[in-house]
């Protein structure tokens, strides 16, 4: 009898381990009045992601995207502690609506961690994007945008929801070349100047 109870207890614990926690859900229109780089309303179909600052030391994505970087749902941004969650969103007629879900404790996301939204102008929506030189993007966060303390919470942007809806954002940041590209260009320029000087 004791053996059967032990097997039953192990089976019950194993079954409970397979049941996922519900997780936190974020939904709604996070951004409205969104403008592209030239100041016109942003078009439809471009990529957007939720990004968590899991260590409280600021967002590397805020002005730090270079050629060769990949922004992929379910991963950390490059070597930073910025964890990217899919917002299942695209820009839509000057707004950024969508929804995301995550589980507290996974990938270092804890209650109180700040999050923001990175959105692109002219980078097609996908679970993983690799912006090119000159692509425009924007990054927005708000004091109300923090992970809750309960894994069953549902957070909503705007309209009396828990999270403020931010208005008037602009894709005013630009993907830049890698630092090594700058060194190469400087070296090539120096070499060219040396050749010109030598010809004189």
N, C-alpha and C positions, 0 to 999 in steps of 0.2 A: 504494500500500500504506500509506504514512504517513497519507494522508487518511482511510482506513478505520479505522486505529487511533485517530486523533483523534476521529472520530465515535463509535467504540465507547467510548472513555474518557469522553466527555461524556455518552453515554447511561447508562453505568454510574454515574457520579456523580449524575446526575439521578434514577435509580432508587433509589439509596441514600438520597437526600434525602427520598424519599417514604415510606421505611420508618420508622415512628415508633419512638422508644425505648420499651422496655417500660414504664418508669415504676415508681414505688414504689406498693405496695398496702398499705393499712391495713385490718384487719378484726377482727371479734370484738365482744364486749360491753365497751364502754368504761366504762360506768357501771352500777352496781347499787345497789339500795336507794334509788332516786331518789324524792324526795318532792315533792308539789305545794306550792303556796304555803301551804296550811292545814296541812301536815304529814302528809297522807295519801299512800299510794303513788300515784305519778303514773299516769295512765291510758294508754291506747294510742292511737297514731295522730297524735301531735303531732310537730312539726318538730324536726330536729337538724342541725347543720352543723359541719364541721371548719374551724377558723380559724387561719391562720398569721400570726405576728408576723414580718414579713419584714425589719424594721429593728432588732429587739431592743430596742424602747423601750416595751414593754408593750402590752396589748390594749385598744383603745378600746371594744370590745364588752363588756368586763367592767364593767357598770354604766353604759354610755353610750348606750343605745338610747332614742331619742326618737320621738314620733309623727311619721310622715312618712319615717322611715328604711326602707330596703329591704335585706333580707339575701338576697342572690342568689348561687347557686352560680356559680363562674367569674368573680367580680368582687371588687374591693376594697370594703371597707365604708366608705361615704360618702367622705370625703377622707382617710381614714387609710391606713396601710400594712398593715392587716389584710386578708389575702387569704382569701376564702371558697371552700372546696372542698366539694362535695356529699358528705355522709356516707352517702347513699342509706339513710337511717335514719329511723325514727320511734320514739317512745317505745313501749315494749311491756311492760306489766305491771310497772312500777317499775324497768325497765332501759332502757338506750339501746344496742342493738346496731346494727351496720351495717358498711359497707365504703366505702372511698374510694380513689381513685388520683390521682396527680399526677406530674409530671415535674420533676426538679430543674432549675433554671435558668429554667423558665417562670414568668412573673409574679413574678419576684424571689424565688422560694423556693430557698433554699440549704441545704446540709447544716448541721445544727446549729440551724436555725431552730426556735423553740418553737412548739407548736401547742396549741390547746385545743378544747373542744367547747361550743357554745352550744346549749341545748335549751329548748324552749318548753312551757308548760302551756296548752292550749286554743288553740294556733295550728296549724291543720291542715298536715300535712306537704306540702311542695311544693318545687320547685327555687328558688322565689323567694317570700319572705313579707314582708308589710308589717304588723308588729304595730300594734295600736291602743292608745290610752291605757288604762292599767290592766292590760294583758296581763302575765302573770308569766313570767319566764324565769330560767335559771340559766346560769352559766359556770364551767367546770371545766378545770384544766390540772394537769399533774404534771411533776416534774423529768425523768421518763423519756420524756416526750412531745416528742421532737425529730426533725426530718427526718434520715434517714441520709445517708451519704456516697456510696451506690451506687444508681444508678437501677433496679437489678433487685431491690432488697430487698423482702421481704414482711414486714410488721410485724404482730404479733398482740397484742391486749389480753388480759391475764390468763392463767391456766392455764399458767404457765411461759413465756409469750410475752415478747417484748422490751419491751412497753409495760405499765405497771402498770394494773390495773383499779381505778378509784376507787369507793369505796362511801360511801353516805350523803349524796349531793348533794341540794340542794333548790332549787326554782325560787323563790328569795327576792328576786329583783330585779324591778323593775316599770318598764314603759315609761312615760315621763313626757312631758308636753307640751313643745313646742318652747319655747326661751327667749323667743321673741317673743310666745308665748301668755301667759307670765307677765307680760310688760310690758303687754299688752292688759288682762289681768285687774286688774293694779294700777292702771292708768289708769281703768278703769271703776269700781273701788272708790273711788278718790279723787274722781271726778266725782260718784258717788252720795253720798258724805259731804258734799261741797260743797253739793249740792242740799238735803240734810237740814238742814245748818247754816243755809243761806240762808232756809229756811222758818220757822225759829225767829225 
